[in-house]
Amino acid sequence: MTSTATTTTTTPLATTTLDSTGRVVLPSGVRKRLRLETGARFSVDVVGERIELTLEAPAEPAVVRKAGRLVLAATGEPLDAAEAIRAERQTQAARARRR
């Protein structure tokens, strides 16, 4: 019985470099494709000779204030916006009652 090994090679979406402090910048095209925002968190794994980054889902949708309005930060995940807004309003009302 003869076996043949196949090697799969893929063309990288983009390349980047490691700086002197160990940081890697994700290229703009990658950030846009995944709709990544500043502060996105990743788990880091070593798989064979590869580094694998996995985007961690936030515990709850991030609500930020932009131009005086509450805006849900993009996560790339499906989201019930109405429910997230209701939850944020309830949180704000609870804070106001404690004052």
C-alpha positions as a LaTeX table, in Angstrom:
\begin{tabular}{lrrr}
\hline
Residue & $x$ (\AA) & $y$ (\AA) & $z$ (\AA) \\
\hline
Met1 & 0.00 & 0.00 & 0.00 \\
Thr2 & 1.42 & 3.37 & $-0.97$ \\
Ser3 & 0.51 & 6.67 & 0.63 \\
Thr4 & 1.00 & 10.06 & $-0.84$ \\
Ala5 & 1.23 & 13.13 & 1.31 \\
Thr6 & $-0.53$ & 16.21 & 0.11 \\
Thr7 & 0.55 & 19.63 & 1.12 \\
Thr8 & $-2.04$ & 22.34 & 1.24 \\
Thr9 & $-0.74$ & 25.82 & 0.74 \\
Thr10 & $-2.90$ & 28.86 & 1.00 \\
Thr11 & $-2.22$ & 32.40 & $-0.03$ \\
Pro12 & $-2.32$ & 34.68 & 3.01 \\
Leu13 & $-4.95$ & 37.41 & 3.08 \\
Ala14 & $-2.27$ & 39.83 & 4.27 \\
Thr15 & 1.10 & 39.88 & 5.99 \\
Thr16 & 2.32 & 41.83 & 9.00 \\
Thr17 & 5.42 & 42.05 & 11.19 \\
Leu18 & 6.23 & 41.72 & 14.87 \\
Asp19 & 7.55 & 44.93 & 16.46 \\
Ser20 & 10.22 & 45.22 & 19.16 \\
Thr21 & 7.63 & 45.02 & 21.96 \\
Gly22 & 5.96 & 41.89 & 20.55 \\
Arg23 & 2.94 & 43.61 & 19.00 \\
Val24 & 1.39 & 42.64 & 15.70 \\
Val25 & $-0.83$ & 45.07 & 13.81 \\
Leu26 & $-3.72$ & 43.51 & 11.93 \\
Pro27 & $-3.87$ & 45.02 & 8.45 \\
Ser28 & $-6.76$ & 47.37 & 7.69 \\
Gly29 & $-8.35$ & 44.95 & 5.22 \\
Val30 & $-8.52$ & 42.22 & 7.87 \\
Arg31 & $-9.98$ & 44.60 & 10.46 \\
Lys32 & $-12.61$ & 45.81 & 8.00 \\
Arg33 & $-13.52$ & 42.32 & 6.81 \\
Leu34 & $-14.12$ & 41.17 & 10.40 \\
Arg35 & $-15.56$ & 44.55 & 11.49 \\
Leu36 & $-13.05$ & 44.77 & 14.35 \\
Glu37 & $-13.13$ & 47.75 & 16.67 \\
Thr38 & $-10.44$ & 49.14 & 18.96 \\
Gly39 & $-10.29$ & 47.06 & 22.14 \\
Ala40 & $-11.38$ & 43.79 & 20.51 \\
Arg41 & $-10.04$ & 40.87 & 22.56 \\
Phe42 & $-8.57$ & 37.65 & 21.19 \\
Ser43 & $-7.49$ & 34.33 & 22.60 \\
Val44 & $-4.11$ & 33.22 & 21.25 \\
Asp45 & $-3.25$ & 29.59 & 20.52 \\
Val46 & $-0.28$ & 27.89 & 18.92 \\
Val47 & $-1.40$ & 25.19 & 16.49 \\
Gly48 & 1.57 & 23.34 & 15.08 \\
Glu49 & 3.73 & 26.08 & 13.59 \\
Arg50 & 0.85 & 28.57 & 13.34 \\
Ile51 & $-0.46$ & 31.29 & 15.64 \\
Glu52 & $-4.25$ & 31.28 & 15.83 \\
Leu53 & $-6.21$ & 34.32 & 17.02 \\
Thr54 & $-9.83$ & 33.78 & 17.99 \\
Leu55 & $-12.06$ & 36.78 & 18.58 \\
Glu56 & $-13.62$ & 36.64 & 22.02 \\
Ala57 & $-17.27$ & 37.60 & 22.17 \\
Pro58 & $-18.02$ & 40.38 & 24.62 \\
Ala59 & $-20.10$ & 39.39 & 27.65 \\
Glu60 & $-22.75$ & 41.86 & 26.54 \\
Pro61 & $-23.03$ & 44.25 & 23.63 \\
Ala62 & $-20.84$ & 47.29 & 24.04 \\
Val63 & $-22.86$ & 50.48 & 24.08 \\
Val64 & $-20.90$ & 53.64 & 23.46 \\
Arg65 & $-21.98$ & 57.27 & 23.28 \\
Lys66 & $-21.29$ & 58.99 & 19.94 \\
Ala67 & $-22.47$ & 62.52 & 19.24 \\
Gly68 & $-24.75$ & 62.34 & 22.27 \\
Arg69 & $-26.45$ & 59.11 & 21.18 \\
Leu70 & $-26.10$ & 55.54 & 22.40 \\
Val71 & $-24.61$ & 53.37 & 19.68 \\
Leu72 & $-23.94$ & 49.63 & 19.72 \\
Ala73 & $-20.31$ & 48.87 & 18.90 \\
Ala74 & $-19.87$ & 46.53 & 15.92 \\
Thr75 & $-19.01$ & 42.96 & 16.89 \\
Gly76 & $-19.58$ & 41.07 & 13.65 \\
Glu77 & $-22.07$ & 38.85 & 15.48 \\
Pro78 & $-25.87$ & 38.79 & 15.04 \\
Leu79 & $-27.52$ & 41.01 & 17.62 \\
Asp80 & $-31.03$ & 41.93 & 18.76 \\
Ala81 & $-30.47$ & 45.69 & 18.83 \\
Ala82 & $-33.85$ & 46.47 & 20.40 \\
Glu83 & $-33.14$ & 44.09 & 23.30 \\
Ala84 & $-29.65$ & 45.53 & 23.81 \\
Ile85 & $-31.07$ & 49.07 & 23.92 \\
Arg86 & $-33.79$ & 48.01 & 26.40 \\
Ala87 & $-31.13$ & 46.42 & 28.62 \\
Glu88 & $-28.97$ & 49.57 & 28.50 \\
Arg89 & $-31.94$ & 51.78 & 29.34 \\
Gln90 & $-32.80$ & 49.54 & 32.30 \\
Thr91 & $-29.19$ & 49.77 & 33.50 \\
Gln92 & $-29.26$ & 53.56 & 33.24 \\
Ala93 & $-32.62$ & 53.77 & 35.06 \\
Ala94 & $-31.28$ & 51.57 & 37.87 \\
Arg95 & $-28.23$ & 53.85 & 38.22 \\
Ala96 & $-30.47$ & 56.92 & 38.35 \\
Arg97 & $-32.63$ & 55.36 & 41.10 \\
Arg98 & $-29.54$ & 54.66 & 43.23 \\
Arg99 & $-28.51$ & 58.35 & 43.17 \\
\hline
\end{tabular}
